[in-house]
Every structure is written in structure tokens, then in C-alpha cells.
Amino acid sequence: MKIILAAPRGFCAGVNMAIESLDLTLQKFGSPVYVYHEIVHNQYVVDQFREKGAIFVDSIEEVPKESVLLFSAHGVSPEIRAAARERNLYSLDATCPLVTKVHLEAIKYAKLGYTILLIGHEGHDEVIGTMGEAPEAIILVEEEDGVDGLVIEDETKLAYLTQTTLSVDDANRIIRRIKKRFPNIESPPKKDICYATQNRQEAVRLLADRADVVIVLGSQNSSNSQRLRQLAIEKGIQAYLIDGPQDLDLNKLETADTVLMTAGASAPESVVQQTIDCLVEKFNATVELETIREESVRFPLPKLLRSFSAEQKS
């Protein structure tokens, strides 16, 4: 067996920043540290932090008053921030700056009286947070078919935004339908879909044809990981989304000569390596690295943690 190991893969800058933020918060304040929703959508990462003393909650009411609370990488609505203040929580914000950018765009358009079409998945943490910025002004669009039935009072004041972790192809299909229906709709100055999401999707798009099977490391609730699996399936290639080697069905890989392996933006490299080791042991696999683009993006830590991190390193 040959493993084509796609690069870039795994952690993006936003995930790196969020994970480092939680690590430093635990070091600075000790456990427990409460986290609003999962810090990132990866079961392995979440379980590791639970062992260190992080407590993940889905409601601010679950957090005892005056506790330390970290907002996850996916962002939160103003309502959640206000609820945290009411409970006198010591809040730190690990929201990915690319998600914050979408929030700010939503606020800007809403203040100008625009209706905003938000392309995304209902129930996703990021979508909930963005819609919370201007719920009266935002309409969620999940599918192309949803565009035709939209009723917009003033089509001269209309803009669209997108969830950062969408499939580029899916988003573009919906955007094309929106622009056909509303030719004068405004778009954000820069595309909202995350650079890392685009790069990982591009790698699968370029490399999948060389493989019999595609293995994506990531959790089932990771939107960007699901998109990677779907991309391979759309190309007619068998693809599996797994949390780690324990989820591999090795019998299904018996006839695979070439496996493309990648990882969603919230999947740690250690799990990728464990999965490679499993295939090396079982199938005497060799690994060939294929890099389609270099990434060098870094996001700063929250201000308080920045100074604490500097102290730790000095």
C-alpha cells in the first residue's frame, strides 16, 4: 500500500490559537476552566482537555458564577456575552479572527439596513453566533433550492455572507443562484470561507484521483472534515471520515493499493500519525508527502494570555 499524505492538512491557525488559549488558561487559572461549546469540533482534542480539567458546556447557566470561561473558536452571539457578564464570569475569547470578520460584516450590513443572506448550516455553532449579531436582519440559506422562495422587501439593500467552513463548491453553487436571482446583491470585500478550508479542499480535489480510497481524519460534527469526505465521494472515490485508527475497518482497505490521507482543520497531527502507523503495520504501507500549498498564517492569542505566554517562555 502507498499512502499519499496531503499537505496542508490538520490544524489551521484558528484552531492552533484556540487550543493554545485553552492550554494557557488552564495553566494560569487551574481547573476547572469552563468552555462554551467544544473548543474545536474534534472528539480527541475535547477528550484530552477534559482530562486536564476543562468543562464543556452548552449553556451559560451551567457555569458557576465568577468562574473562568473561554469562548470557543466558533464564536458566540452578543446574547451569550451578555449572559456571561450577568453571571460575573471571567471570560476569555478564543474566537477565530476569520469568524470574527464575518460577525463584523453582519453588524456593518445590519446597521446600514441591509437584509443579509447567510450561507451556512443550521445549528452549526458558527452560524448560531453570526445570526445572533443581527437576528432580525439575517436569513439563513442552506441549499440552492432555498434561494428561489426568498422574499426580500428591499432588494437594493441586500448582501450575502458565508460560514467559514463550507465546501467552496457548495458555497459557489448557492452564490451563483443568489446572484442570478439578485444581480445587485453585495458581497464581502474578501471571501468569507477560511483559507485553510479552501486549501484542504483543494488538496483533496487535486490528489483524490490518484487514490483508491480517501481517509479523512476528523470528527463527525466537524463541518470542514465532512466536506473533505464529500469531495472525494463526488469524484466517485470511496472515502471514510474517522476520529482515529480505532475507527478503521481494515477489511475494507485490503484491496486498496493507494490511500489518500488528509485531516480536517481541527484534527491533530498525532492522530494522523497513529493512523499511518496502523496502516504501515497492517499493510507495510509507504508514505509519500504531497504538498499543494504552504501555510504560514498565525493568529495572536487573546491579550491576557499573550502576556502570560511570554512570561512562561522567559
N, C-alpha and C positions, 0 to 999 in steps of 0.2 A: 504494500500500500504506500502511496505517496500522499502526504498532507501538504496542500498549498495553504500556507498561513498568510492570511490577508493583513495588510497594513495600509492605513491605520485601522486599528480595532480597539475595543475596550474603552477604558476611562477617557472621557473628554475633560476639558478644562473646568467646566462647571461641576462635574462630579468630583474631580480631584479637590476642588476648593471646598465643596460641601463636606466631603469625608474628612479632610484635614481640619475643617472647622469643628466638627463633632469630636474628633480626637482631642483637639486642643481644649475644647470646652470641658470635656471630662477630666483632663489633666488639671485645668485651672480651678474648677469648682468641685471636682469629685462627683461621685454618683449619689443620687440619681440625677441625670440630665434628661429632661423631657424633650421629645421631638414631635413636632406637629406633622403627622403622616410619616411614612417611611422616608428616611433621609435621601435615599435614591431607590428606584424600583429594582432592587436586586435582593433576593432572599438570603444569599450567602453573606452579603455585606450587613444586612439588617441583623441576622443571627449573630454575627461577630460582635456587633455593637451592643446587642442585648447582653451578651456575656460580660461586657465591660461596664455595664450599668446604665445603658441608655434605655429609656422607656418611651415607646412609640404610641402616640395617642391620635384618635380621630376627632376629638372634641376638646376644646379648651377647658371645659368643665371637669375633665378628668385630671387636670393639672392642679395640685395643691397650691393655694395662694402663696405668693412670694418665692416660688420655685424658679429654677433656671429652665428656660425654654428656648429651643432652637427651631427656627423655621426651615423647612427642607428646601432642597434645590428647586422644587417645582413652583415655589411662590405661594403666597396666600392673599386673600382679599382684605380690604380695609376693615371689614367687619371682624375678621379674626384678630387683626392687630388691636382693634379697639377692645375686644373681649379680653385679650392678654393684659392690656393696660388696666382694665377694671379689676382684674384679679391680682394686680400689682406684681406681675411676673417679670423676671429679669430676662428680657428677650434679646436673642441674637439672630441675625438674619443671614442664612446661607443660600438665599435665592440666587440662581444662576443669573448673571448680568444679561444674558440674551433673553431670558424670561422677563426680567425687569424692563427691558427695552419694549417688549410687547405691551406690558402694563402701561408704560408711559405713553405709548402711541394710542392706546384705548382711551386714556384720560384726556389726551390732547384732542382727539376727534370728538369725544363726547362733549367737551367744553365748547366746541365750535358748533354744536348742534347737529352733528352727523349721526346717521344710523350706521352701525358697524356690523359687517358680516364677519363673524369669527369662524374660520375653517378649522375644525378640530373634532375630537371625540368626546361625546357627552360623558360626564362622570370622571374624566381624567383630572388629576389634581391641578395640573397647569391650567386647564380650561376653566375649572371652577374658580381659581384665583383671578384669572383675567376677567371673566364675566362679572366677578364681584366688584371690579373697579367702576363699572357703569352698567348695572343690570338693566336699566330702563332703555339703554341705547344699543345693546348688543343682541344680535340674533345669531344663534349657532347654526352652522351649515355643516352637515356631516357627509353628505353624498351629493353627486351631480344632480340626481333626480330631485333633490330638495330645492334646487335653485328656481325651477320654473314656477313653483307655487308661492314664491315670496311676494309679500305685499309691502311695498315701501311708500310711505306718504310723500316724501320729497326726494326724488331720485337725483336731484342736483347736489344733495349733501349725503353722499354715500361712500363708504370706504370699506376695504377688507383687510383683515389681519389673519395670521395663521398660527396654530400651535407649533412650537419649535421642533417637535419630534416626529412630524408627519413624514410619510413617504413623499419624496419630491414628485414622483409621477402622479400619485393620487391627488396631491395638492394642486399640481398644474392642470390636471383634468378639470377639477372644480373651478379653478380660477378662469380657465378658458370659457367655461359655461357661464360664469358670472359676468365676464367681460362682454360676452355675446349678448347677454340679456340686458346688461347695464354698461354700455360702451364708455360712459364718462366716469365710471367709478374710480376713486382714488386708491392708490396702493402705498404702502410704507416706503420711505426713501430707500431702504435696504431690505432685502428679503428677510422674512422672519425665521425661516427654517434654519436650524442650527448648522454651522459649518461642519461639525463632527457628524451629525446625522447624514448630511449630504455626502461627506467623504466615505463613510462606511457603506452607504448605499451604492455609491459609485464603484467601490471595490468589488462588491458582490456582482454588480451589473457587468463589470469588465472580466471578472475571473470565473464566474459560475459555469460558463460553457465548457471549461476545461475539466470539470469535475463530474463524477457520477452521483455524488451526494454532497450536500452542504450542511455543515453543523454550525449552528449559531449558539454561542454561549450567552445566556441571559435569562431573565425570569419571565413568566407568562404575563405579568402585569406591566412589563416594560414595552411601551409603545414603539420605541425605535427598534428594539430587538424583534418584535413581531413583524415589523416592516421588512427587516432583512430576510427573514424566513419567507415572507410572501413574495419578495422579489425573485428569489430562487424558484419558487413554485410556479410563478408566472412564466418563467423561462423553461418550464417543463422538467425541472430537476427536483428530485426528492430532497426535502430539507427538514431538519429537526431543530427545534428550539429547546435547549436543555439548560438546567441550572449548573450541571457539572457531570463528571464521569459516571456518577451513580445513576444517572438517568439514561445512559446509553443502552440501547438494545443492540448488543454486539452481533447478534444473529442477522440483523438487517444490514450489517456492513460487510458480511462475509464476501460478497461478490463485488465490492467497491474497489476499483484499482486506484482511484484518485478521489480524495476528500478535500473540499474547500472548507477551511475553518476560519470563523471570524467571531467577533464578540460585540454585543451591544454596548452603548456608551456608559452603562452602569455596571458592566461585568468586569471583575478584577482579573488581572493577568495571571494570578496564581491559579485560578480555576481553569484558564486556558491551558496552562502548563500541565496541570493534573490530567486534563483530558487528552492532551498529546501523549503524556506518559502511558496512559491506559492503552492507546492505540499502538504505541511503539511496542509495549509488552505483548499485546494480543496478536498484532499483525506484522510485527517487525517493521513498522512504518518509518519512512524517512520524511524529513521536513524541508520544504522549500519556501523561503520567505519571498513574498511578492509585495512590493511597496508601490502603491499608485500615487501617493502624495505624502509629503512630510507635514507634520503638525508641530507648531511651536507656541501655540496660544497658552497663556497663563492668566488666570483671574486673581485679583487680590483678595486676601482674607478680609472678613469684617474687621473694622478698625481696631476694636479692643483686642481681638485675637492676633492681629498683626503685631502689635507691640509685645504681647505675651510670647508669640513665636520667636521674635527677635531676642527676647530675654533668654528663652530656652536654648537658643543656638550660641549665645555669647558665653 
